[in-house]
């Protein structure tokens, strides 16, 4: 949750700055990575909520393993950096890397639980 709030606050605080960025490549990189971070974190949160439902007895493990409840957008969220991160400020780069690392950890857990 802390990472979600951190990303939200960073994007909100810097949106006006990036809108005035004269370099279209930097503007694109910022927008692209903002969307990727949001997608990664939303997917991880949705997955965690499904696991919480299983733990609370509101859903069976079999239901949670069904495709609609598995971690989504893997190809997009785990894609290798295409060089866009270099165009970003260091703090945003850190947020992007942390969101990707979190998503990768959740993907490994999803694989383990989906195979069980």
DSSP file (Angstrom, degrees, kcal/mol; ACC not computed):
  #  RESIDUE AA STRUCTURE BP1 BP2  ACC     N-H-->O    O-->H-N    N-H-->O    O-->H-N    TCO  KAPPA ALPHA  PHI   PSI    X-CA   Y-CA   Z-CA
    1    1 A X     >        0   0    0      0, 0.0     4,-2.5     0, 0.0     5,-0.2   0.000 360.0 360.0 360.0 -37.7    0.0    0.0    0.0
    2    2 A X  H  >  +     0   0    0      1,-0.2     4,-2.6     2,-0.2     5,-0.2   0.906 360.0  49.9 -60.5 -39.8    2.8    2.4    0.8
    3    3 A X  H  > S+     0   0    0      2,-0.2     4,-2.7     1,-0.2     5,-0.2   0.898 108.8  52.5 -66.0 -39.4    4.2    2.1   -2.7
    4    4 A X  H  > S+     0   0    0      2,-0.2     4,-2.6     1,-0.2    -2,-0.2   0.937 112.8  44.3 -60.3 -46.5    0.8    2.7   -4.2
    5    5 A X  H  X S+     0   0    0     -4,-2.5     4,-2.8     2,-0.2     5,-0.2   0.901 112.4  52.7 -65.6 -40.8    0.4    5.9   -2.2
    6    6 A X  H  X S+     0   0    0     -4,-2.6     4,-2.2    -5,-0.2    -2,-0.2   0.922 112.1  44.9 -61.2 -45.1    4.0    6.9   -3.0
    7    7 A X  H  X S+     0   0    0     -4,-2.7     4,-2.7     2,-0.2     5,-0.3   0.934 113.5  50.5 -64.6 -46.4    3.4    6.5   -6.7
    8    8 A X  H  X S+     0   0    0     -4,-2.6     4,-2.5    -5,-0.2    -2,-0.2   0.931 112.6  46.1 -57.0 -47.5    0.1    8.4   -6.5
    9    9 A X  H  X S+     0   0    0     -4,-2.8     4,-2.4     2,-0.2    -1,-0.2   0.897 112.9  50.0 -64.7 -40.5    1.6   11.3   -4.6
   10   10 A X  H  X S+     0   0    0     -4,-2.2     4,-1.6    -5,-0.2    -2,-0.2   0.937 112.7  45.8 -64.6 -46.3    4.6   11.5   -6.9
   11   11 A X  H  X S+     0   0    0     -4,-2.7     4,-1.1     1,-0.2     3,-0.2   0.928 114.5  48.2 -63.0 -45.0    2.4   11.5  -10.1
   12   12 A X  H  < S+     0   0    0     -4,-2.5     4,-0.4    -5,-0.3     3,-0.4   0.902 113.0  47.8 -62.7 -41.1    0.0   14.1   -8.6
   13   13 A X  H  < S+     0   0    0     -4,-2.4    -1,-0.2     1,-0.2     4,-0.2   0.762 120.1  36.9 -72.0 -24.7    2.8   16.4   -7.5
   14   14 A X  H  X S+     0   0    0     -4,-1.6     4,-2.1    -3,-0.2     5,-0.2   0.400  84.6  97.6-111.6   2.0    4.7   16.3  -10.8
   15   15 A X  H  X S+     0   0    0     -4,-1.1     4,-1.9    -3,-0.4     5,-0.1   0.894  86.0  49.1 -60.4 -41.8    1.9   16.2  -13.4
   16   16 A X  H  > S+     0   0    0     -4,-0.4     4,-1.1     1,-0.2    -1,-0.2   0.882 109.5  53.2 -66.8 -37.5    2.1   19.9  -14.1
   17   17 A X  H  4 S+     0   0    0      1,-0.2     3,-0.4    -4,-0.2     4,-0.2   0.928 110.6  45.3 -62.7 -45.1    5.8   19.8  -14.5
   18   18 A X  H >< S+     0   0    0     -4,-2.1     3,-1.4     1,-0.2    -1,-0.2   0.843 104.9  61.8 -71.7 -30.8    5.8   17.1  -17.0
   19   19 A X  H 3< S+     0   0    0     -4,-1.9    -1,-0.2     1,-0.3    -2,-0.2   0.837 107.9  45.5 -61.7 -30.8    2.9   18.8  -18.9
   20   20 A X  T 3< S+     0   0    0     -4,-1.1     2,-0.3    -3,-0.4    -1,-0.3   0.393  82.6 126.1 -92.2   3.2    5.3   21.7  -19.5
   21   21 A X    <   -     0   0    0     -3,-1.4     6,-0.1    -4,-0.2    -3,-0.1  -0.457  49.8-155.7 -64.4 123.0    8.2   19.5  -20.5
   22   22 A X  S    S+     0   0    0     -2,-0.3     2,-0.8     1,-0.1    -1,-0.2   0.737  73.3  83.1 -75.0 -20.9    9.5   20.7  -23.8
   23   23 A X     >  -     0   0    0      1,-0.2     4,-2.2     2,-0.0     3,-0.3  -0.739  64.1-161.5 -87.8 110.3   11.1   17.3  -24.8
   24   24 A X  H  > S+     0   0    0     -2,-0.8     4,-2.6     1,-0.2     5,-0.2   0.823  89.5  57.7 -62.2 -30.2    8.4   15.1  -26.2
   25   25 A X  H  > S+     0   0    0      2,-0.2     4,-2.4     1,-0.2    -1,-0.2   0.901 108.5  45.5 -66.6 -39.9   10.5   12.0  -25.6
   26   26 A X  H  > S+     0   0    0     -3,-0.3     4,-2.5     2,-0.2    -2,-0.2   0.906 112.5  51.1 -68.6 -40.8   10.7   12.7  -21.9
   27   27 A X  H  X S+     0   0    0     -4,-2.2     4,-2.4     1,-0.2    -2,-0.2   0.922 112.3  47.2 -60.7 -44.0    7.0   13.5  -21.7
   28   28 A X  H  X S+     0   0    0     -4,-2.6     4,-3.2     2,-0.2     5,-0.2   0.924 111.5  50.3 -63.8 -44.7    6.2   10.2  -23.4
   29   29 A X  H  X S+     0   0    0     -4,-2.4     4,-2.6     1,-0.2     5,-0.2   0.913 111.6  48.7 -60.4 -43.0    8.5    8.3  -21.1
   30   30 A X  H  X S+     0   0    0     -4,-2.5     4,-2.2     2,-0.2    -1,-0.2   0.933 114.8  44.2 -63.3 -46.4    6.9    9.9  -18.1
   31   31 A X  H  X S+     0   0    0     -4,-2.4     4,-2.2     2,-0.2    -2,-0.2   0.930 114.2  49.7 -64.4 -46.2    3.4    9.1  -19.3
   32   32 A X  H  X S+     0   0    0     -4,-3.2     4,-2.3     1,-0.2    -2,-0.2   0.936 114.0  44.2 -59.5 -48.1    4.3    5.6  -20.3
   33   33 A X  H  X S+     0   0    0     -4,-2.6     4,-2.8    -5,-0.2     5,-0.2   0.853 109.5  56.5 -70.6 -32.6    6.0    4.7  -17.1
   34   34 A X  H  X S+     0   0    0     -4,-2.2     4,-2.2    -5,-0.2    -1,-0.2   0.933 110.6  45.1 -60.1 -45.3    3.2    6.3  -15.0
   35   35 A X  H  X S+     0   0    0     -4,-2.2     4,-2.5     2,-0.2    -2,-0.2   0.893 112.9  50.5 -66.1 -40.1    0.7    4.0  -16.8
   36   36 A X  H  X S+     0   0    0     -4,-2.3     4,-3.0     2,-0.2     5,-0.2   0.926 110.9  48.3 -64.1 -44.5    2.9    1.0  -16.3
   37   37 A X  H  X S+     0   0    0     -4,-2.8     4,-2.6     1,-0.2     5,-0.2   0.929 112.4  49.1 -61.5 -44.3    3.4    1.6  -12.6
   38   38 A X  H  X S+     0   0    0     -4,-2.2     4,-2.4    -5,-0.2    -1,-0.2   0.911 113.0  47.3 -61.3 -43.4   -0.4    2.1  -12.2
   39   39 A X  H  X S+     0   0    0     -4,-2.5     4,-2.5     2,-0.2     5,-0.2   0.938 112.4  48.8 -64.7 -47.3   -1.1   -1.1  -14.0
   40   40 A X  H  X S+     0   0    0     -4,-3.0     4,-2.3     1,-0.2    -2,-0.2   0.938 115.6  43.5 -57.7 -47.8    1.5   -3.1  -12.1
   41   41 A X  H  X S+     0   0    0     -4,-2.6     4,-2.4    -5,-0.2    -1,-0.2   0.879 113.0  50.8 -70.5 -37.8    0.3   -1.9   -8.8
   42   42 A X  H  X S+     0   0    0     -4,-2.4     4,-2.5    -5,-0.2    -1,-0.2   0.912 112.1  48.1 -64.8 -41.7   -3.4   -2.3   -9.6
   43   43 A X  H  X S+     0   0    0     -4,-2.5     4,-2.3    -5,-0.2    -2,-0.2   0.917 112.6  48.1 -63.9 -43.7   -2.8   -5.9  -10.8
   44   44 A X  H  X S+     0   0    0     -4,-2.3     4,-2.4    -5,-0.2    -2,-0.2   0.903 112.7  48.9 -64.3 -41.1   -0.8   -6.7   -7.6
   45   45 A X  H  X S+     0   0    0     -4,-2.4     4,-2.2     2,-0.2    -2,-0.2   0.922 110.9  49.5 -65.6 -44.2   -3.5   -5.2   -5.4
   46   46 A X  H  X S+     0   0    0     -4,-2.5     4,-1.8     1,-0.2    -2,-0.2   0.910 111.7  49.7 -60.9 -41.8   -6.3   -7.1   -7.1
   47   47 A X  H  X S+     0   0    0     -4,-2.3     4,-2.2     1,-0.2    -1,-0.2   0.925 109.8  50.7 -62.5 -45.0   -4.4  -10.3   -6.8
   48   48 A X  H  X S+     0   0    0     -4,-2.4     4,-2.3     1,-0.2    -1,-0.2   0.874 108.0  53.1 -62.6 -37.2   -3.8   -9.6   -3.1
   49   49 A X  H  X S+     0   0    0     -4,-2.2     4,-2.0     2,-0.2    -1,-0.2   0.873 107.8  50.6 -66.4 -36.3   -7.5   -9.0   -2.5
   50   50 A X  H  X S+     0   0    0     -4,-1.8     4,-1.9     2,-0.2    -2,-0.2   0.926 111.0  48.6 -64.6 -44.0   -8.3  -12.3   -4.2
   51   51 A X  H  X S+     0   0    0     -4,-2.2     4,-2.4     1,-0.2    -2,-0.2   0.875 109.7  52.8 -64.5 -36.2   -5.8  -14.1   -1.9
   52   52 A X  H  X S+     0   0    0     -4,-2.3     4,-2.2     2,-0.2    -1,-0.2   0.896 106.5  52.8 -64.6 -40.0   -7.3  -12.3    1.1
   53   53 A X  H  <>S+     0   0    0     -4,-2.0     5,-2.4     2,-0.2     6,-1.0   0.882 109.1  49.7 -62.7 -38.6  -10.8  -13.6    0.0
   54   54 A X  H ><5S+     0   0    0     -4,-1.9     3,-1.4     4,-0.2    -2,-0.2   0.945 110.7  49.2 -63.7 -47.8   -9.4  -17.1    0.0
   55   55 A X  H 3<5S+     0   0    0     -4,-2.4    -2,-0.2     1,-0.3    -1,-0.2   0.852 111.1  50.2 -60.7 -35.3   -7.9  -16.7    3.4
   56   56 A X  T 3<5S-     0   0    0     -4,-2.2    -1,-0.3    -5,-0.1    -2,-0.2   0.507 116.0-114.7 -81.7  -4.7  -11.2  -15.3    4.7
   57   57 A X  T < 5S+     0   0    0     -3,-1.4    -3,-0.2    -4,-0.4    -2,-0.1   0.609  85.7 118.1  81.7  11.2  -13.1  -18.3    3.3
   58   58 A X  S   <S+     0   0    0     -5,-2.4     2,-0.3    -6,-0.2    -4,-0.2   0.591  80.9  22.6 -84.8 -11.3  -15.0  -16.0    0.9
   59   59 A X  S    S-     0   0    0     -6,-1.0    -2,-0.3    -5,-0.1    -1,-0.2  -0.988  82.0-118.3-152.1 146.1  -13.6  -17.8   -2.2
   60   60 A X     >  -     0   0    0     -2,-0.3     4,-2.3     1,-0.1     5,-0.2  -0.491  27.0-116.3 -84.4 160.4  -12.0  -21.3   -2.7
   61   61 A X  H  > S+     0   0    0      1,-0.2     4,-1.4     2,-0.2    -1,-0.1   0.852 118.0  55.7 -62.0 -34.0   -8.4  -21.8   -3.8
   62   62 A X  H  4 S+     0   0    0      2,-0.2     4,-0.5     1,-0.2    -1,-0.2   0.911 107.4  47.7 -65.7 -42.4   -9.8  -23.3   -7.0
   63   63 A X  H >4 S+     0   0    0      1,-0.2     3,-1.2     2,-0.2     6,-0.3   0.910 110.7  51.8 -63.0 -41.6  -11.9  -20.3   -7.7
   64   64 A X  H 3< S+     0   0    0     -4,-2.3    -1,-0.2     1,-0.3    -2,-0.2   0.788 105.7  56.0 -66.6 -26.7   -8.9  -18.0   -7.1
   65   65 A X  T 3< S+     0   0    0     -4,-1.4    -1,-0.3    -5,-0.2    -2,-0.2   0.565  83.5 108.5 -82.4  -8.4   -6.8  -20.1   -9.5
   66   66 A X  S X> S-     0   0    0     -3,-1.2     3,-2.1    -4,-0.5     4,-0.5  -0.389  86.2-106.8 -68.9 149.5   -9.3  -19.6  -12.3
   67   67 A X  G >4 S+     0   0    0      1,-0.3     3,-1.3     2,-0.2    -1,-0.1   0.808 114.9  59.1 -49.2 -43.0   -8.0  -17.3  -15.1
   68   68 A X  G 34 S+     0   0    0      1,-0.3    -1,-0.3     4,-0.0     4,-0.1   0.767 111.3  43.5 -62.8 -19.8  -10.2  -14.2  -14.2
   69   69 A X  G <4 S+     0   0    0     -3,-2.1    -1,-0.3    -6,-0.3    -2,-0.2   0.421  93.7  99.6-104.8   0.2   -8.6  -14.1  -10.8
   70   70 A X  S << S-     0   0    0     -3,-1.3     2,-0.2    -4,-0.5    -5,-0.1  -0.359  91.6 -78.3 -80.5 166.3   -5.0  -14.7  -11.7
   71   71 A X        -     0   0    0     35,-0.1     3,-0.3    36,-0.1     2,-0.2  -0.478  58.8-155.1 -65.4 129.1   -2.5  -11.9  -12.0
   72   72 A X        +     0   0    0     -2,-0.2     5,-0.1     1,-0.2    -1,-0.1  -0.470  58.3  36.2-105.6 174.8   -3.0  -10.2  -15.4
   73   73 A X     >  +     0   0    0     -2,-0.2     4,-3.0     1,-0.1     5,-0.3   0.768  62.9 153.0  59.8  32.6   -1.1   -8.1  -17.9
   74   74 A X  H  >  +     0   0    0     -3,-0.3     4,-2.6     1,-0.2     5,-0.2   0.914  67.0  52.5 -59.8 -46.4    2.1  -10.1  -17.4
   75   75 A X  H  4 S+     0   0    0      1,-0.2     4,-0.4     2,-0.2    -1,-0.2   0.920 117.1  39.5 -58.6 -43.7    3.6   -9.4  -20.8
   76   76 A X  H >4 S+     0   0    0      1,-0.2     3,-0.7     2,-0.2    -2,-0.2   0.937 118.9  45.2 -69.5 -48.5    3.1   -5.7  -20.4
   77   77 A X  H 3< S+     0   0    0     -4,-3.0    -2,-0.2     1,-0.2    -1,-0.2   0.750 118.4  41.3 -73.6 -24.8    4.1   -5.5  -16.7
   78   78 A X  T 3< S+     0   0    0     -4,-2.6    -1,-0.2    -5,-0.3    -2,-0.2   0.373  83.0 129.0-103.7   4.0    7.2   -7.7  -17.0
   79   79 A X    <   -     0   0    0     -3,-0.7     3,-0.1    -4,-0.4    -3,-0.1  -0.259  66.6-103.7 -59.0 145.3    8.5   -6.3  -20.3
   80   80 A X        -     0   0    0      1,-0.1    -1,-0.1     2,-0.0     2,-0.1  -0.355  44.9 -88.1 -68.5 150.7   12.2   -5.3  -20.2
   81   81 A X        -     0   0    0      1,-0.1    -1,-0.1    -3,-0.1    -3,-0.0  -0.384  31.5-155.5 -60.3 130.9   13.0   -1.6  -20.1
   82   82 A X        -     0   0    0     -2,-0.1    -1,-0.1    -3,-0.1    -2,-0.0   0.107  57.6 -85.0 -97.0  21.5   13.2   -0.2  -23.6
   83   83 A X  S >  S+     0   0    0      3,-0.0     3,-0.6     0, 0.0     4,-0.3   0.343 103.2 113.2  95.0  -6.8   15.4    2.7  -22.6
   84   84 A X  G >   +     0   0    0      1,-0.2     3,-1.7     2,-0.2     4,-0.3   0.832  64.8  67.1 -68.1 -31.8   12.7    5.0  -21.4
   85   85 A X  G >  S+     0   0    0      1,-0.3     3,-1.7     2,-0.2    -1,-0.2   0.823  89.4  65.4 -60.9 -30.3   13.7    4.8  -17.8
   86   86 A X  G <  S+     0   0    0     -3,-0.6    -1,-0.3     1,-0.3    -2,-0.2   0.753  96.6  57.4 -63.3 -22.7   16.9    6.7  -18.6
   87   87 A X  G <  S+     0   0    0     -3,-1.7    -1,-0.3    -4,-0.3     2,-0.2   0.529  94.6  87.1 -84.1  -6.2   14.8    9.7  -19.5
   88   88 A X  S <  S-     0   0    0     -3,-1.7   -62,-0.0    -4,-0.3    -3,-0.0  -0.574  88.1 -96.7 -97.8 156.2   13.1    9.9  -16.1
   89   89 A X     >  -     0   0    0     -2,-0.2     4,-2.4     1,-0.1     3,-0.3  -0.336  42.5-108.2 -62.7 152.5   14.2   11.6  -12.9
   90   90 A X  H  > S+     0   0    0      1,-0.2     4,-2.3     2,-0.2     5,-0.1   0.855 116.8  51.9 -54.6 -40.7   16.0    9.3  -10.5
   91   91 A X  H  > S+     0   0    0      2,-0.2     4,-2.3     1,-0.2    -1,-0.2   0.912 111.3  46.5 -66.6 -40.5   13.1    9.1   -8.0
   92   92 A X  H  > S+     0   0    0     -3,-0.3     4,-2.6     2,-0.2    -1,-0.2   0.891 110.2  54.0 -67.3 -37.4   10.6    8.2  -10.7
   93   93 A X  H  X S+     0   0    0     -4,-2.4     4,-2.5     2,-0.2    -2,-0.2   0.906 108.3  50.4 -60.1 -41.8   13.1    5.6  -12.0
   94   94 A X  H  X S+     0   0    0     -4,-2.3     4,-2.6    -5,-0.2    -2,-0.2   0.921 110.0  49.2 -62.8 -44.8   13.2    4.1   -8.5
   95   95 A X  H  X S+     0   0    0     -4,-2.3     4,-2.5     1,-0.2    -2,-0.2   0.916 111.7  49.6 -59.8 -43.3    9.4    4.0   -8.2
   96   96 A X  H  X S+     0   0    0     -4,-2.6     4,-2.1     2,-0.2    -2,-0.2   0.923 112.4  46.7 -62.7 -45.1    9.3    2.2  -11.6
   97   97 A X  H  X S+     0   0    0     -4,-2.5     4,-2.3     1,-0.2    -1,-0.2   0.895 113.2  49.1 -65.5 -39.8   11.9   -0.3  -10.6
   98   98 A X  H  X S+     0   0    0     -4,-2.6     4,-2.4     2,-0.2    -2,-0.2   0.888 110.3  50.4 -67.5 -38.7   10.2   -1.0   -7.3
   99   99 A X  H  X S+     0   0    0     -4,-2.5     4,-2.3     2,-0.2    -2,-0.2   0.893 111.9  48.2 -66.4 -37.8    6.8   -1.4   -8.9
  100  100 A X  H  X S+     0   0    0     -4,-2.1     4,-2.5     2,-0.2    -2,-0.2   0.907 111.2  50.1 -67.7 -41.4    8.3   -3.9  -11.4
  101  101 A X  H  X S+     0   0    0     -4,-2.3     4,-2.1     2,-0.2    -2,-0.2   0.907 111.7  48.4 -63.6 -41.7   10.1   -5.8   -8.6
  102  102 A X  H  X S+     0   0    0     -4,-2.4     4,-2.4     2,-0.2     5,-0.2   0.940 111.8  48.9 -62.7 -46.9    6.8   -6.0   -6.6
  103  103 A X  H  X S+     0   0    0     -4,-2.3     4,-2.5     1,-0.2    -2,-0.2   0.909 109.9  52.2 -60.2 -42.2    4.9   -7.2   -9.6
  104  104 A X  H  X S+     0   0    0     -4,-2.5     4,-2.0     2,-0.2    -1,-0.2   0.889 109.4  49.6 -62.8 -39.6    7.6   -9.8  -10.4
  105  105 A X  H  X S+     0   0    0     -4,-2.1     4,-2.1     2,-0.2    -1,-0.2   0.924 111.9  47.8 -64.5 -43.6    7.4  -11.2   -6.8
  106  106 A X  H  X S+     0   0    0     -4,-2.4     4,-2.9     1,-0.2    -2,-0.2   0.889 108.8  55.1 -64.5 -38.1    3.6  -11.4   -7.0
  107  107 A X  H  X S+     0   0    0     -4,-2.5     4,-2.4     2,-0.2    -1,-0.2   0.903 107.2  49.9 -61.3 -41.2    3.9  -13.1  -10.4
  108  108 A X  H  X S+     0   0    0     -4,-2.0     4,-2.2     2,-0.2    -1,-0.2   0.920 112.2  47.3 -63.8 -42.7    6.1  -15.8   -8.8
  109  109 A X  H  X S+     0   0    0     -4,-2.1     4,-2.9     2,-0.2     5,-0.3   0.909 110.6  52.1 -63.6 -41.7    3.6  -16.3   -6.0
  110  110 A X  H  X S+     0   0    0     -4,-2.9     4,-2.5     1,-0.2    -2,-0.2   0.901 109.5  50.1 -61.6 -40.9    0.8  -16.5   -8.5
  111  111 A X  H  X S+     0   0    0     -4,-2.4     4,-1.5     2,-0.2    -1,-0.2   0.924 112.3  46.9 -62.6 -44.3    2.7  -19.2  -10.4
  112  112 A X  H  X S+     0   0    0     -4,-2.2     4,-0.7     1,-0.2    -2,-0.2   0.924 117.3  41.8 -64.3 -44.9    3.3  -21.2   -7.3
  113  113 A X  H  < S+     0   0    0     -4,-2.9     3,-0.2     1,-0.2    -1,-0.2   0.823 112.7  54.0 -73.9 -30.8   -0.3  -20.9   -6.1
  114  114 A X  H  < S+     0   0    0     -4,-2.5    -1,-0.2    -5,-0.3    -2,-0.2   0.788 108.4  50.0 -72.2 -27.3   -1.7  -21.5   -9.6
  115  115 A X  H  <        0   0    0     -4,-1.5    -1,-0.2     1,-0.2    -2,-0.2   0.645 360.0 360.0 -83.9 -15.4    0.3  -24.7   -9.9
  116  116 A X     <        0   0    0     -4,-0.7    -1,-0.2    -3,-0.2    -2,-0.1   0.482 360.0 360.0 -76.1 360.0   -0.9  -26.1   -6.6
